Amino acid sequence: MSLNQVLSEIRSAAQQAGRAPESARLVVVSKGQSLESIEEKILTGRALPAPIMLAENRGQDLRDKVRQAEELGWQERFGPLEWHFIGPLQRNKIKYLEPVSLVHTLEEAWQAEAIAEAAHKWGHAPAVLLQLHNGEAQKHGVAPEHLKALYHAAVQTGLEVRGLMVMAPYGDLAAAQRVFAETARHAADLGLSELSMGMSDDFLQAIPEGATLLRIGRRLFL
Ligand SMILES: *Cc1c(COP(=O)(O)O)cnc(C)c1O
């Protein structure tokens, strides 16, 4: 029920904002959820448009879930699946990104270099989003004044930089909406179209500001 509810809220918020309903897509944040629960609450008999995007924030969990999903035949049973990574990128965790099609959390140039180098070995590379710092007391993300340099450094490695990601400050929806609007301006400045912003509590604020990927976890698994 939660999934269909969230999908319908996304659709109507997009329509209200004058956007095509399919332009704001749901990324299912499956971190901390069991395979059984993902299968029951998200995959079974539900109308999630393809490809189904699942996001994890820890390398080992990602590796284990990808393996289990293969054993359970998810692609064959539920259609095309994509794995996204939304956690901090530590050097010793880059090796777990092989099955990932989109990394949302690039914040330093060395991370782009390490991913590009590993991708060379894998024979395929994930696309990346640059995580913007939200201005609040939060440790992750590149400061706006260093965004352009990071963008150029990432492009230089050959990775496809698709857009920006931001986490809004908690508990203040007006502030969240301002952060989303600012992030959209930075993306437009760089000519980037993908905007990963909005979570369970603030995705309705992110849609009018142009979010294209909504990273929602808790609300889907209630
Ligand atoms: C956990 C997480 C989410 C999802 O948050 P919910 O509040 O569960 O919707 C989105 N993005 C990132 C980076 C996360 O770590």
PDBQT file of the ligand as one rigid body, heavy atoms in Angstrom, charges set to zero:
ROOT
HETATM    1  C1  LIG A 301      18.529   6.741   4.125  1.00  0.00    +0.000 C 
HETATM    2  C2  LIG A 301      18.723   7.671   3.011  1.00  0.00    +0.000 A 
HETATM    3  C3  LIG A 301      17.638   8.117   2.240  1.00  0.00    +0.000 A 
HETATM    4  C4  LIG A 301      16.193   7.703   2.523  1.00  0.00    +0.000 C 
HETATM    5  O1  LIG A 301      15.748   8.302   3.694  1.00  0.00    +0.000 OA
HETATM    6  P1  LIG A 301      14.258   8.019   4.220  1.00  0.00    +0.000 P 
HETATM    7  O2  LIG A 301      14.091   9.052   5.261  1.00  0.00    +0.000 OA
HETATM    8  O3  LIG A 301      14.275   6.623   4.731  1.00  0.00    +0.000 OA
HETATM    9  O4  LIG A 301      13.343   8.194   3.073  1.00  0.00    +0.000 OA
HETATM   10  C5  LIG A 301      17.898   8.944   1.169  1.00  0.00    +0.000 A 
HETATM   11  N1  LIG A 301      19.142   9.343   0.876  1.00  0.00    +0.000 NA
HETATM   12  C6  LIG A 301      20.207   8.960   1.594  1.00  0.00    +0.000 A 
HETATM   13  C7  LIG A 301      21.560   9.440   1.214  1.00  0.00    +0.000 C 
HETATM   14  C8  LIG A 301      20.032   8.117   2.691  1.00  0.00    +0.000 A 
HETATM   15  O5  LIG A 301      21.101   7.742   3.402  1.00  0.00    +0.000 OA
ENDROOT
TORSDOF 0
